[in-house]
Amino acid sequence: MKRALSVLFLACFFIISNDVSAQYLGTSTNYSGSRGRAINPSLMTTSFVYADFGLNLGVIAYNDVIYLHASDYQNFMRREWVTSDYYIHGKKFEFGIDLNGRRKSVYEALDFNILSAMYNPNGKTAWGFFVNSRVYANGTRIPWEIAEAGAAGIEEGDFIGHNFVSKNTKIGLMAWSEIGLSYSRVVRESFQDKIDVGVTAKGLLGHAGVGVNLNRVEKSILNRDSAMIHKLDMTAVMSGPVDYSARFEDGDAIFNPAYIVSGLGAGFDIGVTYTRKREDKIHPTVKRPCTAKRDYYYWRIGASLLDVGAISFFKNTQNYNLQSDEDKLFDVTTLEGVETFDQMMDTLCSVFYDDPSEAKSEDGYLMGLPTAASLQFDYSITKNFYVNATWIQPLRFFKYSARRAAMLVVEPRYESSYFDFAVPVTLYNYQKIFVGAEARLAFLTIGTHNIFNFIGVGESYGLDVYVALKFNLYKEKCFGSDRDACWNADFR
């Protein structure tokens, strides 16, 4: 068990994913273009870019249960597959465990932006188009005794003979693809004041969805192999390209491509931005987009709702409802002979029901997107130096949903047409503070929210990296003027 958890955690450092990084890094700058719609779709018309196209991907995996020394992560980067010695209760482990007696959380995500494009034809309106592939996995309010006992081992902690009560544990995993269209426009401009609004509509193809709501469980741990469940209120759903009757040892046979699209859905983003401009001018609508003026400003403030929507899963679904008010003995050893997913679930359900089918149905279900509310504030010190503050707060509208982490970021930055540099300071999930770095040179942008992972300082509870390639066409720069096209066309 400990070996499996170790491999799972170390794999988190190499999962191609993108929750915080691609959702935020690269969006606050005035040269973000189509990337700005990831945090607020109204930012497309405030951008100094009138057209762009590109792609990006990132890496994110964070938890508050197990960690490595950042120096060990550097060893992995050099392909030296060794770690420091970690001791818990006098026993050696391959990782450290945060034994603080608090509920735990885990966040991982993939957001591969296959295509992102934007066009602002007249300086007043902008259209955006994108194709994404996304996977979000999360666990919130995970009971500390389960996390610590699973990582350190039952015999290592003070668990046996104690009663535990857990409430409102949520686990979600969802994989989907989305095609979206964004629209932004200036709705009011009066001297130094400007208001932009934007909206994004998304069509969704659901590939897999798993949700677990552990509403309440009361238990006592008898020994390392068994526990007495005094009360249980739990529901779970799942759907995806999986053959539930295939044997685990058959490997690839578990995958069933007939259910690669298991659900359909829709979603939207909406946002508004107020800008206090430096110049007391109203810029006219233009016929050539490259002649549109850049609105330099003292400050601007925006608000947005992100990823409002859900996917209805209706193919290859499993729906479980486990309710019990009587003492039930759960013996882990009963799972030793299990060969398929169906057998595993029947074994678990038989603990609480004489007939396991009583707890199971094939009903479809809705699973919500990782919805969030966001506020953004950007202050211009000069025309090149800025300080941005962004707050992202996850929201939950559905019984089952994917979830992103809460985040508060303060980011001083320098920006210009050819070079950007920023230092984001992030309060992640209201628990940990990270200091990152982001830089753009010509067409290439790279960034991370935790630079200490890469310089071997402190403890590492995960990893994130953001990389983008994007081609930009800028306002106030036209082809065929006093420079050639290669000079006037720039990258971001």
KOLDRENVO-610466 format. One record per residue (C-alpha): residue in three letters; x, y, z. Coordinates in steps of 0.25 Angstrom, whole numbers, plus 5000, padded with zeros to 4 digits. Layout:
! residues N
ALAXYZ/...
! end
This chain:
! residues 492
MET500050005000/LYS501150105004/ARG501950064991/ALA500650094983/LEU500450224989/SER501850264987/VAL501850234972/LEU500550314971/PHE501050434978/LEU502350434970/ALA501550424957/CYS500850554961/PHE502150624958/PHE502050584944/ILE500550584940/ILE500350684929/SER499250764935/ASN498850914937/ASP497950964948/VAL498551084954/SER499651104943/ALA498951114930/GLN497751174936/TYR498451294942/LEU499951304937/GLY499951384924/THR498551444926/SER498851574934/THR499751644924/ASN499251734913/TYR499851644903/SER499051524907/GLY498051534895/SER497151414895/ARG497851354907/GLY497151464915/ARG495751404913/ALA496251284922/ILE496151384934/ASN495151484929/PRO494551484914/SER494451634915/LEU495951644915/MET495951614900/THR495551764896/THR496451824906/SER497651754901/PHE498751824893/VAL498651704883/TYR497651704872/ALA497851564867/ASP498651444871/PHE498651294871/GLY499451184878/LEU499451074888/ASN499851044902/LEU499950944913/GLY500350934927/VAL500650844939/ILE499950844953/ALA499850744964/TYR499750784979/ASN499250724992/ASP499450755007/VAL499750605011/ILE501050565006/TYR502350635001/LEU503750624996/HIS504950714999/ALA505050814987/SER506450754985/ASP505950624983/TYR505050674971/GLN506350734965/ASN506950584966/PHE505750544958/MET505950654947/ARG507350594946/ARG506750454945/GLU507350414958/TRP506250334964/VAL506650344978/THR506050414990/SER506450465004/ASP506150375016/TYR504850415023/TYR504550365036/ILE503150355042/HIS502950285056/GLY504350235055/LYS504150165041/LYS504750205028/PHE503950245017/GLU504150295002/PHE503350425005/GLY502950515016/ILE501550525022/ASP500950645028/LEU500350595042/ASN499550715046/GLY498250645049/ARG497450735039/ARG496550695028/LYS497350675015/SER497150725000/VAL497750684987/TYR497650754974/GLU498150714960/ALA497750754946/LEU498050754931/ASP497650864922/PHE498250854909/ASN497850974900/ILE497950904886/LEU497651034879/SER497351184884/ALA497051294874/MET496451434875/TYR496151554865/ASN495751694868/PRO495351754855/ASN495051894859/GLY495551924873/LYS494251914879/THR493851764878/ALA494651634879/TRP494351494875/GLY495051374881/PHE495051224878/PHE495751114885/VAL495850954886/ASN496250894900/SER496450764906/ARG496250754921/VAL496350664933/TYR496150704947/ALA496250614959/ASN496050664973/GLY495850614988/THR495350714998/ARG495150695013/ILE495750565013/PRO495850505027/TRP497250525033/GLU497250385039/ILE496950315025/ALA498050405019/GLU499050385029/ALA498750235032/GLY498750205017/ALA500150275016/ALA500850235028/GLY500150105031/ILE499150065042/GLU500150005051/GLU500950135051/GLY499950235056/ASP498950245068/PHE497750195061/ILE497350055066/GLY496250055076/HIS495850205073/ASN494450255068/PHE494450345056/VAL493350435050/SER493550495036/LYS492650585029/ASN492450645015/THR493650585008/LYS493550614993/ILE494350534982/GLY494250574967/LEU494950534954/MET494450574941/ALA495050574927/TRP494450654915/SER494750724902/GLU494150864899/ILE493950954887/GLY493651094891/LEU493351234885/SER493651364892/TYR493051504890/SER493551634896/ARG493151774893/VAL493251914899/VAL491851954904/ARG492252094910/GLU493352194908/SER493352334914/PHE494652414914/GLN495452334924/ASP494452224927/LYS494252094919/ILE493451974922/ASP493651844914/VAL492751714915/GLY493051574910/VAL492351444910/THR492851304905/ALA491951184901/LYS492451044902/GLY492050914896/LEU492550794904/LEU492850644901/GLY492950564914/HIS493950454913/ALA493850404928/GLY493250454941/VAL493450394955/GLY492750464967/VAL492750414982/ASN492050484993/LEU492350435007/ASN491250515014/ARG491550445028/VAL492250325033/GLU492450275047/LYS493550175049/SER494450105059/ILE495750035054/LEU495949905060/ASN497249865054/ARG498049885041/ASP497149795033/SER495749825039/ALA494849945044/MET493449945049/ILE492550045042/HIS491450095051/LYS490750195042/LEU490950215027/ASP490250315017/MET490950315004/THR490650324989/ALA491550304977/VAL491450314962/MET492350274950/SER492350264935/GLY493450254925/PRO494150164914/VAL494350054924/ASP493949904923/TYR493449884937/SER493549734936/ALA494949724930/ARG495949664939/PHE496949764945/GLU498149674941/ASP497749684926/GLY498249834925/ASP497749894912/ALA496549804912/ILE495949894922/PHE495850014912/ASN494550014904/PRO494650114892/ALA493150104890/TYR492950194902/ILE493950294899/VAL492850394898/SER491950364910/GLY491250494912/LEU490950634906/GLY490850774913/ALA490950924912/GLY491551034920/PHE491951174919/ASP492851284925/ILE492351434927/GLY493151554931/VAL493251704932/THR494451804933/TYR494451944937/THR495652024932/ARG496152164937/LYS496952214926/ARG498152304926/GLU497652394914/ASP496352474914/LYS495952424900/ILE494952334893/HIS495552254882/PRO494752234870/THR494352104863/VAL495352074853/LYS495352004839/ARG496751944840/PRO496951874853/CYS498451904853/THR498152054855/ALA497352034868/LYS497852104879/ARG498452044892/ASP497652084905/TYR498752114915/TYR498152124928/TYR498352164943/TRP497652044948/ARG496551944944/ILE495651844952/GLY494851724947/ALA493951614951/SER493551484945/LEU492851354946/LEU493651234940/ASP493251094936/VAL491751104939/GLY491150974934/ALA491050824934/ILE491150694927/SER490050594926/PHE490650454926/PHE489750354921/LYS490550244915/ASN491250124923/THR490750184936/GLN490850124950/ASN490050194962/TYR490250144976/ASN489450184989/LEU490050135002/GLN489250155015/SER489350085028/ASP489050115043/GLU489549985048/ASP490849935052/LYS491549865040/LEU492849795040/PHE493749835028/ASP494949735026/VAL495949785016/THR496449645013/THR495149615006/LEU495649694994/GLU496849604992/GLY496249514982/VAL495549624974/GLU495849624959/THR494849724953/PHE494249854956/ASP492849794957/GLN493349694967/MET494049794975/MET492749884976/ASP491849764979/THR492849724991/LEU492749864997/CYS491249874995/SER491049735001/VAL491649785014/PHE490349875016/TYR489249795007/ASP488949645006/ASP488749674992/PRO489749764986/SER488849804974/GLU488049884984/ALA489049984985/LYS489349994970/SER488650054958/GLU488950104944/ASP488350234945/GLY489050354938/TYR489550474945/LEU489950624944/MET491450664948/GLY491750804949/LEU492950874943/PRO494050934952/THR493251064954/ALA493851184961/ALA493651334963/SER494851424961/LEU495251574964/GLN496351644957/PHE497051774960/ASP498251834951/TYR498951954955/SER499952024945/ILE501152084952/THR501652134938/LYS501352084924/ASN502251964926/PHE502151934941/TYR500851874947/VAL500351804960/ASN499251704958/ALA498351644969/THR497451524965/TRP496551444974/ILE495851314970/GLN494851244979/PRO494251114975/LEU492751094975/ARG491850974975/PHE490450964968/PHE490350814966/LYS490250694975/TYR491550644968/SER492550734961/ALA494050754958/ARG494650854967/ARG495850954965/ALA496651004977/ALA496451144983/MET497551244980/LEU497951384983/VAL499051434974/VAL499851564975/GLU500751584963/PRO501751704960/ARG502151704946/TYR502851774935/GLU502251764921/SER502651814906/SER502351764892/TYR503551674892/PHE503851634907/ASP503051614919/PHE503451574933/ALA502551544946/VAL502751494960/PRO501351434965/VAL501251414980/THR500151314982/LEU499251274994/TYR498851144989/ASN497551084995/TYR497751175007/GLN498851095013/LYS500151105005/ILE500951225000/PHE501751204987/VAL502651294980/GLY502751274965/ALA503351334952/GLU502851354938/ALA503551414926/ARG503251434911/LEU504251454900/ALA503751474886/PHE502751354884/LEU503051264896/THR502551284910/ILE502951194922/GLY502551204936/THR502251134950/HIS501551174962/ASN502651114971/ILE504051144967/PHE504651084979/ASN504350944973/PHE505350974963/ILE506451024972/GLY506350924982/VAL505851004994/GLY504850965004/GLU503750855004/SER503050814991/TYR501550774992/GLY501450774976/LEU501850834964/ASP501350934953/VAL501950984940/TYR501351064929/VAL501851074914/ALA501151154903/LEU501451174888/LYS500551294883/PHE500651384870/ASN500151524872/LEU499751644863/TYR499751774871/LYS498951894871/GLU499652024866/LYS500551934858/CYS500151914843/PHE500851834832/GLY501451914821/SER501652044828/ASP503052084832/ARG503551944835/ASP503351804828/ALA502451704832/CYS503451624840/TRP503751744848/ASN502251774851/ALA501751634853/ASP502151594867/PHE501951474876/ARG501451444890/
! end
